[in-house]
C-alpha cells in the first residue's frame, strides 16, 4: 500500500475552493428548483470549503514561521 503524503496548506486551499464552487452550484440549483434540501446541502458544502480554506491559511502561516 502506498504511503499517503501529508497535506500542506495549498492542498487544503484547493479542496476548499472546490467545495465552495460545488456548494455554490448546489445552492443555485436549489434556488432555481425550489429545493430547500439542495440549497441546504450547498450551504453546508460552502461552509466546509471555508473551513478547509482557513485550515490551509493556518498551515501556510505555520510553515513560514
Buried (B, 14 or more C-beta within 10 A) or exposed (E): EEEEEEBEBEBBBBBBBEBBEBBBEBBEBBEEEEBEEBBEBBBBBBEBBBEBBEBBBEBBEEEEE
